[in-house]
Amino acid sequence: MWNPPKYLVVETAVLPEVFSKVIYAKELLENGETHNISHAAKLAGISRSAIYKYRDSVFPYAREMSGKVVSIYVLLRDKPGVLSGLIAELYRNGVNILTINQNIPVDGLAAVSVSISLDATSTSDMELVNALKKLDGVVEARRLAGH
């Protein structure tokens, strides 16, 4: 027996308009433009019951949430600008930095772990690691984990 997927990505043009309006009402509430569900429903042109019915089931597509999360370990020389160069290279490769953890330098070297989110427009994780290895001040770079 076939089990349909729990979530789908669907273009709004093929969905009933109420879904887009519920998302609009939720944004009004989240952005503080209104603090009242009745007012948000009125501004969105839907009933309060539509908001209550769909608010926990309808969400806007967020590109950031669809990316592949990868953890990278980098060993850097303790010199000014090395971490900044690493961050700049990540930016050039179109990744979103989720976390950075730099340890205190020992013997002139600092261990850095970076968690990043890659999307379809980003460089592949292995190409990124190879680019990081070429940076001035980078002693070692490797991919730790990803999902």
Chimera marker file (.cmm) of the C-alpha trace (Angstrom):
<marker_set name="trace">
<marker id="1" x="0.000" y="0.000" z="0.000" r="1" g="1" b="0" radius="0.5"/>
<marker id="2" x="1.314" y="3.432" z="-0.954" r="1" g="1" b="0" radius="0.5"/>
<marker id="3" x="1.844" y="5.972" z="1.824" r="1" g="1" b="0" radius="0.5"/>
<marker id="4" x="1.836" y="9.570" z="0.580" r="1" g="1" b="0" radius="0.5"/>
<marker id="5" x="4.617" y="11.862" z="1.842" r="1" g="1" b="0" radius="0.5"/>
<marker id="6" x="3.811" y="13.962" z="4.905" r="1" g="1" b="0" radius="0.5"/>
<marker id="7" x="4.962" y="17.232" z="3.273" r="1" g="1" b="0" radius="0.5"/>
<marker id="8" x="4.841" y="18.578" z="-0.272" r="1" g="1" b="0" radius="0.5"/>
<marker id="9" x="6.222" y="21.666" z="-1.980" r="1" g="1" b="0" radius="0.5"/>
<marker id="10" x="3.431" y="23.016" z="-4.167" r="1" g="1" b="0" radius="0.5"/>
<marker id="11" x="3.231" y="26.200" z="-6.225" r="1" g="1" b="0" radius="0.5"/>
<marker id="12" x="0.633" y="28.527" z="-4.687" r="1" g="1" b="0" radius="0.5"/>
<marker id="13" x="-1.044" y="29.078" z="-8.046" r="1" g="1" b="0" radius="0.5"/>
<marker id="14" x="-2.554" y="25.576" z="-7.938" r="1" g="1" b="0" radius="0.5"/>
<marker id="15" x="-3.721" y="25.760" z="-4.312" r="1" g="1" b="0" radius="0.5"/>
<marker id="16" x="-6.929" y="27.246" z="-2.952" r="1" g="1" b="0" radius="0.5"/>
<marker id="17" x="-6.379" y="30.936" z="-2.169" r="1" g="1" b="0" radius="0.5"/>
<marker id="18" x="-7.200" y="30.410" z="1.509" r="1" g="1" b="0" radius="0.5"/>
<marker id="19" x="-3.756" y="28.858" z="2.124" r="1" g="1" b="0" radius="0.5"/>
<marker id="20" x="-1.909" y="31.972" z="0.922" r="1" g="1" b="0" radius="0.5"/>
<marker id="21" x="-4.240" y="34.144" z="2.953" r="1" g="1" b="0" radius="0.5"/>
<marker id="22" x="-3.608" y="32.112" z="6.106" r="1" g="1" b="0" radius="0.5"/>
<marker id="23" x="0.137" y="32.561" z="5.598" r="1" g="1" b="0" radius="0.5"/>
<marker id="24" x="-0.409" y="36.304" z="5.132" r="1" g="1" b="0" radius="0.5"/>
<marker id="25" x="-2.455" y="36.466" z="8.355" r="1" g="1" b="0" radius="0.5"/>
<marker id="26" x="0.232" y="34.540" z="10.237" r="1" g="1" b="0" radius="0.5"/>
<marker id="27" x="2.891" y="36.973" z="8.962" r="1" g="1" b="0" radius="0.5"/>
<marker id="28" x="0.793" y="39.934" z="10.138" r="1" g="1" b="0" radius="0.5"/>
<marker id="29" x="0.673" y="38.391" z="13.608" r="1" g="1" b="0" radius="0.5"/>
<marker id="30" x="4.361" y="37.387" z="13.663" r="1" g="1" b="0" radius="0.5"/>
<marker id="31" x="5.557" y="40.801" z="12.454" r="1" g="1" b="0" radius="0.5"/>
<marker id="32" x="3.487" y="42.581" z="15.078" r="1" g="1" b="0" radius="0.5"/>
<marker id="33" x="1.386" y="44.440" z="12.503" r="1" g="1" b="0" radius="0.5"/>
<marker id="34" x="-1.602" y="43.184" z="14.467" r="1" g="1" b="0" radius="0.5"/>
<marker id="35" x="-1.917" y="41.277" z="17.716" r="1" g="1" b="0" radius="0.5"/>
<marker id="36" x="-5.467" y="40.132" z="17.177" r="1" g="1" b="0" radius="0.5"/>
<marker id="37" x="-6.454" y="37.066" z="15.138" r="1" g="1" b="0" radius="0.5"/>
<marker id="38" x="-9.793" y="38.634" z="14.215" r="1" g="1" b="0" radius="0.5"/>
<marker id="39" x="-8.027" y="41.691" z="12.812" r="1" g="1" b="0" radius="0.5"/>
<marker id="40" x="-5.460" y="39.543" z="10.947" r="1" g="1" b="0" radius="0.5"/>
<marker id="41" x="-8.304" y="37.511" z="9.438" r="1" g="1" b="0" radius="0.5"/>
<marker id="42" x="-10.102" y="40.675" z="8.345" r="1" g="1" b="0" radius="0.5"/>
<marker id="43" x="-6.932" y="42.114" z="6.753" r="1" g="1" b="0" radius="0.5"/>
<marker id="44" x="-6.281" y="38.816" z="4.951" r="1" g="1" b="0" radius="0.5"/>
<marker id="45" x="-9.866" y="38.521" z="3.790" r="1" g="1" b="0" radius="0.5"/>
<marker id="46" x="-10.625" y="35.195" z="5.474" r="1" g="1" b="0" radius="0.5"/>
<marker id="47" x="-12.527" y="33.945" z="8.490" r="1" g="1" b="0" radius="0.5"/>
<marker id="48" x="-10.988" y="33.362" z="11.903" r="1" g="1" b="0" radius="0.5"/>
<marker id="49" x="-11.969" y="29.721" z="11.621" r="1" g="1" b="0" radius="0.5"/>
<marker id="50" x="-9.814" y="29.384" z="8.462" r="1" g="1" b="0" radius="0.5"/>
<marker id="51" x="-6.809" y="30.640" z="10.400" r="1" g="1" b="0" radius="0.5"/>
<marker id="52" x="-7.483" y="28.228" z="13.259" r="1" g="1" b="0" radius="0.5"/>
<marker id="53" x="-8.087" y="25.349" z="10.848" r="1" g="1" b="0" radius="0.5"/>
<marker id="54" x="-4.890" y="25.762" z="8.780" r="1" g="1" b="0" radius="0.5"/>
<marker id="55" x="-2.405" y="27.735" z="10.900" r="1" g="1" b="0" radius="0.5"/>
<marker id="56" x="-0.527" y="24.646" z="12.105" r="1" g="1" b="0" radius="0.5"/>
<marker id="57" x="-0.478" y="22.970" z="8.694" r="1" g="1" b="0" radius="0.5"/>
<marker id="58" x="0.437" y="25.716" z="6.194" r="1" g="1" b="0" radius="0.5"/>
<marker id="59" x="3.906" y="27.267" z="6.078" r="1" g="1" b="0" radius="0.5"/>
<marker id="60" x="5.785" y="29.341" z="3.522" r="1" g="1" b="0" radius="0.5"/>
<marker id="61" x="8.649" y="27.608" z="1.748" r="1" g="1" b="0" radius="0.5"/>
<marker id="62" x="11.940" y="28.739" z="3.280" r="1" g="1" b="0" radius="0.5"/>
<marker id="63" x="15.031" y="28.090" z="1.199" r="1" g="1" b="0" radius="0.5"/>
<marker id="64" x="17.170" y="28.147" z="4.354" r="1" g="1" b="0" radius="0.5"/>
<marker id="65" x="15.263" y="25.194" z="5.752" r="1" g="1" b="0" radius="0.5"/>
<marker id="66" x="15.715" y="23.089" z="2.661" r="1" g="1" b="0" radius="0.5"/>
<marker id="67" x="19.498" y="23.076" z="2.644" r="1" g="1" b="0" radius="0.5"/>
<marker id="68" x="21.991" y="20.378" z="3.436" r="1" g="1" b="0" radius="0.5"/>
<marker id="69" x="23.703" y="20.965" z="6.804" r="1" g="1" b="0" radius="0.5"/>
<marker id="70" x="27.423" y="20.195" z="6.883" r="1" g="1" b="0" radius="0.5"/>
<marker id="71" x="29.993" y="20.473" z="9.680" r="1" g="1" b="0" radius="0.5"/>
<marker id="72" x="33.560" y="21.355" z="8.748" r="1" g="1" b="0" radius="0.5"/>
<marker id="73" x="36.702" y="21.256" z="10.906" r="1" g="1" b="0" radius="0.5"/>
<marker id="74" x="39.429" y="23.772" z="10.099" r="1" g="1" b="0" radius="0.5"/>
<marker id="75" x="42.797" y="24.233" z="11.817" r="1" g="1" b="0" radius="0.5"/>
<marker id="76" x="43.956" y="27.846" z="11.501" r="1" g="1" b="0" radius="0.5"/>
<marker id="77" x="47.225" y="29.637" z="12.206" r="1" g="1" b="0" radius="0.5"/>
<marker id="78" x="46.890" y="32.191" z="14.992" r="1" g="1" b="0" radius="0.5"/>
<marker id="79" x="47.333" y="35.264" z="12.776" r="1" g="1" b="0" radius="0.5"/>
<marker id="80" x="45.092" y="38.320" z="12.349" r="1" g="1" b="0" radius="0.5"/>
<marker id="81" x="42.621" y="38.003" z="9.469" r="1" g="1" b="0" radius="0.5"/>
<marker id="82" x="42.760" y="34.220" z="9.051" r="1" g="1" b="0" radius="0.5"/>
<marker id="83" x="39.285" y="33.591" z="10.516" r="1" g="1" b="0" radius="0.5"/>
<marker id="84" x="37.961" y="36.572" z="8.573" r="1" g="1" b="0" radius="0.5"/>
<marker id="85" x="39.385" y="35.081" z="5.364" r="1" g="1" b="0" radius="0.5"/>
<marker id="86" x="37.682" y="31.769" z="6.160" r="1" g="1" b="0" radius="0.5"/>
<marker id="87" x="34.320" y="33.493" z="6.638" r="1" g="1" b="0" radius="0.5"/>
<marker id="88" x="34.800" y="35.484" z="3.424" r="1" g="1" b="0" radius="0.5"/>
<marker id="89" x="35.507" y="32.279" z="1.487" r="1" g="1" b="0" radius="0.5"/>
<marker id="90" x="32.358" y="30.677" z="2.873" r="1" g="1" b="0" radius="0.5"/>
<marker id="91" x="30.409" y="33.741" z="1.719" r="1" g="1" b="0" radius="0.5"/>
<marker id="92" x="31.979" y="33.604" z="-1.763" r="1" g="1" b="0" radius="0.5"/>
<marker id="93" x="30.828" y="30.005" z="-2.050" r="1" g="1" b="0" radius="0.5"/>
<marker id="94" x="27.215" y="30.866" z="-1.244" r="1" g="1" b="0" radius="0.5"/>
<marker id="95" x="26.858" y="29.033" z="2.050" r="1" g="1" b="0" radius="0.5"/>
<marker id="96" x="24.850" y="30.077" z="5.082" r="1" g="1" b="0" radius="0.5"/>
<marker id="97" x="26.864" y="29.915" z="8.319" r="1" g="1" b="0" radius="0.5"/>
<marker id="98" x="24.824" y="28.370" z="11.131" r="1" g="1" b="0" radius="0.5"/>
<marker id="99" x="27.485" y="28.158" z="13.867" r="1" g="1" b="0" radius="0.5"/>
<marker id="100" x="31.172" y="28.904" z="14.356" r="1" g="1" b="0" radius="0.5"/>
<marker id="101" x="33.175" y="27.621" z="17.307" r="1" g="1" b="0" radius="0.5"/>
<marker id="102" x="36.814" y="28.650" z="17.617" r="1" g="1" b="0" radius="0.5"/>
<marker id="103" x="38.958" y="27.183" z="20.374" r="1" g="1" b="0" radius="0.5"/>
<marker id="104" x="41.722" y="29.113" z="22.125" r="1" g="1" b="0" radius="0.5"/>
<marker id="105" x="44.951" y="28.850" z="20.101" r="1" g="1" b="0" radius="0.5"/>
<marker id="106" x="47.505" y="26.316" z="21.314" r="1" g="1" b="0" radius="0.5"/>
<marker id="107" x="51.045" y="26.353" z="19.902" r="1" g="1" b="0" radius="0.5"/>
<marker id="108" x="49.992" y="28.975" z="17.355" r="1" g="1" b="0" radius="0.5"/>
<marker id="109" x="47.065" y="26.958" z="15.987" r="1" g="1" b="0" radius="0.5"/>
<marker id="110" x="43.321" y="27.304" z="16.605" r="1" g="1" b="0" radius="0.5"/>
<marker id="111" x="40.751" y="24.620" z="15.897" r="1" g="1" b="0" radius="0.5"/>
<marker id="112" x="37.535" y="25.912" z="14.348" r="1" g="1" b="0" radius="0.5"/>
<marker id="113" x="34.342" y="23.996" z="13.685" r="1" g="1" b="0" radius="0.5"/>
<marker id="114" x="31.780" y="25.513" z="11.349" r="1" g="1" b="0" radius="0.5"/>
<marker id="115" x="28.257" y="24.299" z="10.663" r="1" g="1" b="0" radius="0.5"/>
<marker id="116" x="26.895" y="25.515" z="7.354" r="1" g="1" b="0" radius="0.5"/>
<marker id="117" x="23.800" y="25.109" z="5.249" r="1" g="1" b="0" radius="0.5"/>
<marker id="118" x="24.250" y="24.392" z="1.544" r="1" g="1" b="0" radius="0.5"/>
<marker id="119" x="21.464" y="24.788" z="-0.982" r="1" g="1" b="0" radius="0.5"/>
<marker id="120" x="21.158" y="23.942" z="-4.656" r="1" g="1" b="0" radius="0.5"/>
<marker id="121" x="23.024" y="27.122" z="-5.656" r="1" g="1" b="0" radius="0.5"/>
<marker id="122" x="25.962" y="26.548" z="-3.281" r="1" g="1" b="0" radius="0.5"/>
<marker id="123" x="29.269" y="24.911" z="-4.051" r="1" g="1" b="0" radius="0.5"/>
<marker id="124" x="29.410" y="21.210" z="-3.144" r="1" g="1" b="0" radius="0.5"/>
<marker id="125" x="30.785" y="20.411" z="0.301" r="1" g="1" b="0" radius="0.5"/>
<marker id="126" x="33.924" y="18.757" z="-1.070" r="1" g="1" b="0" radius="0.5"/>
<marker id="127" x="34.663" y="21.660" z="-3.435" r="1" g="1" b="0" radius="0.5"/>
<marker id="128" x="34.221" y="23.987" z="-0.484" r="1" g="1" b="0" radius="0.5"/>
<marker id="129" x="36.649" y="22.025" z="1.701" r="1" g="1" b="0" radius="0.5"/>
<marker id="130" x="39.210" y="22.072" z="-1.124" r="1" g="1" b="0" radius="0.5"/>
<marker id="131" x="38.793" y="25.852" z="-1.484" r="1" g="1" b="0" radius="0.5"/>
<marker id="132" x="39.294" y="26.300" z="2.272" r="1" g="1" b="0" radius="0.5"/>
<marker id="133" x="42.495" y="24.235" z="2.192" r="1" g="1" b="0" radius="0.5"/>
<marker id="134" x="44.000" y="26.750" z="-0.258" r="1" g="1" b="0" radius="0.5"/>
<marker id="135" x="43.451" y="29.759" z="2.017" r="1" g="1" b="0" radius="0.5"/>
<marker id="136" x="46.420" y="31.494" z="3.626" r="1" g="1" b="0" radius="0.5"/>
<marker id="137" x="46.655" y="30.423" z="7.260" r="1" g="1" b="0" radius="0.5"/>
<marker id="138" x="44.638" y="27.218" z="6.888" r="1" g="1" b="0" radius="0.5"/>
<marker id="139" x="46.663" y="24.209" z="8.037" r="1" g="1" b="0" radius="0.5"/>
<marker id="140" x="43.926" y="21.604" z="7.697" r="1" g="1" b="0" radius="0.5"/>
<marker id="141" x="40.300" y="21.477" z="6.528" r="1" g="1" b="0" radius="0.5"/>
<marker id="142" x="37.974" y="18.500" z="6.449" r="1" g="1" b="0" radius="0.5"/>
<marker id="143" x="34.295" y="17.660" z="6.397" r="1" g="1" b="0" radius="0.5"/>
<marker id="144" x="33.117" y="16.218" z="9.697" r="1" g="1" b="0" radius="0.5"/>
<marker id="145" x="29.467" y="15.402" z="9.135" r="1" g="1" b="0" radius="0.5"/>
<marker id="146" x="26.467" y="16.253" z="7.046" r="1" g="1" b="0" radius="0.5"/>
<marker id="147" x="22.830" y="15.402" z="6.529" r="1" g="1" b="0" radius="0.5"/>
<link id1="1" id2="2" r="1" g="1" b="0" radius="0.2"/>
<link id1="2" id2="3" r="1" g="1" b="0" radius="0.2"/>
<link id1="3" id2="4" r="1" g="1" b="0" radius="0.2"/>
<link id1="4" id2="5" r="1" g="1" b="0" radius="0.2"/>
<link id1="5" id2="6" r="1" g="1" b="0" radius="0.2"/>
<link id1="6" id2="7" r="1" g="1" b="0" radius="0.2"/>
<link id1="7" id2="8" r="1" g="1" b="0" radius="0.2"/>
<link id1="8" id2="9" r="1" g="1" b="0" radius="0.2"/>
<link id1="9" id2="10" r="1" g="1" b="0" radius="0.2"/>
<link id1="10" id2="11" r="1" g="1" b="0" radius="0.2"/>
<link id1="11" id2="12" r="1" g="1" b="0" radius="0.2"/>
<link id1="12" id2="13" r="1" g="1" b="0" radius="0.2"/>
<link id1="13" id2="14" r="1" g="1" b="0" radius="0.2"/>
<link id1="14" id2="15" r="1" g="1" b="0" radius="0.2"/>
<link id1="15" id2="16" r="1" g="1" b="0" radius="0.2"/>
<link id1="16" id2="17" r="1" g="1" b="0" radius="0.2"/>
<link id1="17" id2="18" r="1" g="1" b="0" radius="0.2"/>
<link id1="18" id2="19" r="1" g="1" b="0" radius="0.2"/>
<link id1="19" id2="20" r="1" g="1" b="0" radius="0.2"/>
<link id1="20" id2="21" r="1" g="1" b="0" radius="0.2"/>
<link id1="21" id2="22" r="1" g="1" b="0" radius="0.2"/>
<link id1="22" id2="23" r="1" g="1" b="0" radius="0.2"/>
<link id1="23" id2="24" r="1" g="1" b="0" radius="0.2"/>
<link id1="24" id2="25" r="1" g="1" b="0" radius="0.2"/>
<link id1="25" id2="26" r="1" g="1" b="0" radius="0.2"/>
<link id1="26" id2="27" r="1" g="1" b="0" radius="0.2"/>
<link id1="27" id2="28" r="1" g="1" b="0" radius="0.2"/>
<link id1="28" id2="29" r="1" g="1" b="0" radius="0.2"/>
<link id1="29" id2="30" r="1" g="1" b="0" radius="0.2"/>
<link id1="30" id2="31" r="1" g="1" b="0" radius="0.2"/>
<link id1="31" id2="32" r="1" g="1" b="0" radius="0.2"/>
<link id1="32" id2="33" r="1" g="1" b="0" radius="0.2"/>
<link id1="33" id2="34" r="1" g="1" b="0" radius="0.2"/>
<link id1="34" id2="35" r="1" g="1" b="0" radius="0.2"/>
<link id1="35" id2="36" r="1" g="1" b="0" radius="0.2"/>
<link id1="36" id2="37" r="1" g="1" b="0" radius="0.2"/>
<link id1="37" id2="38" r="1" g="1" b="0" radius="0.2"/>
<link id1="38" id2="39" r="1" g="1" b="0" radius="0.2"/>
<link id1="39" id2="40" r="1" g="1" b="0" radius="0.2"/>
<link id1="40" id2="41" r="1" g="1" b="0" radius="0.2"/>
<link id1="41" id2="42" r="1" g="1" b="0" radius="0.2"/>
<link id1="42" id2="43" r="1" g="1" b="0" radius="0.2"/>
<link id1="43" id2="44" r="1" g="1" b="0" radius="0.2"/>
<link id1="44" id2="45" r="1" g="1" b="0" radius="0.2"/>
<link id1="45" id2="46" r="1" g="1" b="0" radius="0.2"/>
<link id1="46" id2="47" r="1" g="1" b="0" radius="0.2"/>
<link id1="47" id2="48" r="1" g="1" b="0" radius="0.2"/>
<link id1="48" id2="49" r="1" g="1" b="0" radius="0.2"/>
<link id1="49" id2="50" r="1" g="1" b="0" radius="0.2"/>
<link id1="50" id2="51" r="1" g="1" b="0" radius="0.2"/>
<link id1="51" id2="52" r="1" g="1" b="0" radius="0.2"/>
<link id1="52" id2="53" r="1" g="1" b="0" radius="0.2"/>
<link id1="53" id2="54" r="1" g="1" b="0" radius="0.2"/>
<link id1="54" id2="55" r="1" g="1" b="0" radius="0.2"/>
<link id1="55" id2="56" r="1" g="1" b="0" radius="0.2"/>
<link id1="56" id2="57" r="1" g="1" b="0" radius="0.2"/>
<link id1="57" id2="58" r="1" g="1" b="0" radius="0.2"/>
<link id1="58" id2="59" r="1" g="1" b="0" radius="0.2"/>
<link id1="59" id2="60" r="1" g="1" b="0" radius="0.2"/>
<link id1="60" id2="61" r="1" g="1" b="0" radius="0.2"/>
<link id1="61" id2="62" r="1" g="1" b="0" radius="0.2"/>
<link id1="62" id2="63" r="1" g="1" b="0" radius="0.2"/>
<link id1="63" id2="64" r="1" g="1" b="0" radius="0.2"/>
<link id1="64" id2="65" r="1" g="1" b="0" radius="0.2"/>
<link id1="65" id2="66" r="1" g="1" b="0" radius="0.2"/>
<link id1="66" id2="67" r="1" g="1" b="0" radius="0.2"/>
<link id1="67" id2="68" r="1" g="1" b="0" radius="0.2"/>
<link id1="68" id2="69" r="1" g="1" b="0" radius="0.2"/>
<link id1="69" id2="70" r="1" g="1" b="0" radius="0.2"/>
<link id1="70" id2="71" r="1" g="1" b="0" radius="0.2"/>
<link id1="71" id2="72" r="1" g="1" b="0" radius="0.2"/>
<link id1="72" id2="73" r="1" g="1" b="0" radius="0.2"/>
<link id1="73" id2="74" r="1" g="1" b="0" radius="0.2"/>
<link id1="74" id2="75" r="1" g="1" b="0" radius="0.2"/>
<link id1="75" id2="76" r="1" g="1" b="0" radius="0.2"/>
<link id1="76" id2="77" r="1" g="1" b="0" radius="0.2"/>
<link id1="77" id2="78" r="1" g="1" b="0" radius="0.2"/>
<link id1="78" id2="79" r="1" g="1" b="0" radius="0.2"/>
<link id1="79" id2="80" r="1" g="1" b="0" radius="0.2"/>
<link id1="80" id2="81" r="1" g="1" b="0" radius="0.2"/>
<link id1="81" id2="82" r="1" g="1" b="0" radius="0.2"/>
<link id1="82" id2="83" r="1" g="1" b="0" radius="0.2"/>
<link id1="83" id2="84" r="1" g="1" b="0" radius="0.2"/>
<link id1="84" id2="85" r="1" g="1" b="0" radius="0.2"/>
<link id1="85" id2="86" r="1" g="1" b="0" radius="0.2"/>
<link id1="86" id2="87" r="1" g="1" b="0" radius="0.2"/>
<link id1="87" id2="88" r="1" g="1" b="0" radius="0.2"/>
<link id1="88" id2="89" r="1" g="1" b="0" radius="0.2"/>
<link id1="89" id2="90" r="1" g="1" b="0" radius="0.2"/>
<link id1="90" id2="91" r="1" g="1" b="0" radius="0.2"/>
<link id1="91" id2="92" r="1" g="1" b="0" radius="0.2"/>
<link id1="92" id2="93" r="1" g="1" b="0" radius="0.2"/>
<link id1="93" id2="94" r="1" g="1" b="0" radius="0.2"/>
<link id1="94" id2="95" r="1" g="1" b="0" radius="0.2"/>
<link id1="95" id2="96" r="1" g="1" b="0" radius="0.2"/>
<link id1="96" id2="97" r="1" g="1" b="0" radius="0.2"/>
<link id1="97" id2="98" r="1" g="1" b="0" radius="0.2"/>
<link id1="98" id2="99" r="1" g="1" b="0" radius="0.2"/>
<link id1="99" id2="100" r="1" g="1" b="0" radius="0.2"/>
<link id1="100" id2="101" r="1" g="1" b="0" radius="0.2"/>
<link id1="101" id2="102" r="1" g="1" b="0" radius="0.2"/>
<link id1="102" id2="103" r="1" g="1" b="0" radius="0.2"/>
<link id1="103" id2="104" r="1" g="1" b="0" radius="0.2"/>
<link id1="104" id2="105" r="1" g="1" b="0" radius="0.2"/>
<link id1="105" id2="106" r="1" g="1" b="0" radius="0.2"/>
<link id1="106" id2="107" r="1" g="1" b="0" radius="0.2"/>
<link id1="107" id2="108" r="1" g="1" b="0" radius="0.2"/>
<link id1="108" id2="109" r="1" g="1" b="0" radius="0.2"/>
<link id1="109" id2="110" r="1" g="1" b="0" radius="0.2"/>
<link id1="110" id2="111" r="1" g="1" b="0" radius="0.2"/>
<link id1="111" id2="112" r="1" g="1" b="0" radius="0.2"/>
<link id1="112" id2="113" r="1" g="1" b="0" radius="0.2"/>
<link id1="113" id2="114" r="1" g="1" b="0" radius="0.2"/>
<link id1="114" id2="115" r="1" g="1" b="0" radius="0.2"/>
<link id1="115" id2="116" r="1" g="1" b="0" radius="0.2"/>
<link id1="116" id2="117" r="1" g="1" b="0" radius="0.2"/>
<link id1="117" id2="118" r="1" g="1" b="0" radius="0.2"/>
<link id1="118" id2="119" r="1" g="1" b="0" radius="0.2"/>
<link id1="119" id2="120" r="1" g="1" b="0" radius="0.2"/>
<link id1="120" id2="121" r="1" g="1" b="0" radius="0.2"/>
<link id1="121" id2="122" r="1" g="1" b="0" radius="0.2"/>
<link id1="122" id2="123" r="1" g="1" b="0" radius="0.2"/>
<link id1="123" id2="124" r="1" g="1" b="0" radius="0.2"/>
<link id1="124" id2="125" r="1" g="1" b="0" radius="0.2"/>
<link id1="125" id2="126" r="1" g="1" b="0" radius="0.2"/>
<link id1="126" id2="127" r="1" g="1" b="0" radius="0.2"/>
<link id1="127" id2="128" r="1" g="1" b="0" radius="0.2"/>
<link id1="128" id2="129" r="1" g="1" b="0" radius="0.2"/>
<link id1="129" id2="130" r="1" g="1" b="0" radius="0.2"/>
<link id1="130" id2="131" r="1" g="1" b="0" radius="0.2"/>
<link id1="131" id2="132" r="1" g="1" b="0" radius="0.2"/>
<link id1="132" id2="133" r="1" g="1" b="0" radius="0.2"/>
<link id1="133" id2="134" r="1" g="1" b="0" radius="0.2"/>
<link id1="134" id2="135" r="1" g="1" b="0" radius="0.2"/>
<link id1="135" id2="136" r="1" g="1" b="0" radius="0.2"/>
<link id1="136" id2="137" r="1" g="1" b="0" radius="0.2"/>
<link id1="137" id2="138" r="1" g="1" b="0" radius="0.2"/>
<link id1="138" id2="139" r="1" g="1" b="0" radius="0.2"/>
<link id1="139" id2="140" r="1" g="1" b="0" radius="0.2"/>
<link id1="140" id2="141" r="1" g="1" b="0" radius="0.2"/>
<link id1="141" id2="142" r="1" g="1" b="0" radius="0.2"/>
<link id1="142" id2="143" r="1" g="1" b="0" radius="0.2"/>
<link id1="143" id2="144" r="1" g="1" b="0" radius="0.2"/>
<link id1="144" id2="145" r="1" g="1" b="0" radius="0.2"/>
<link id1="145" id2="146" r="1" g="1" b="0" radius="0.2"/>
<link id1="146" id2="147" r="1" g="1" b="0" radius="0.2"/>
</marker_set>
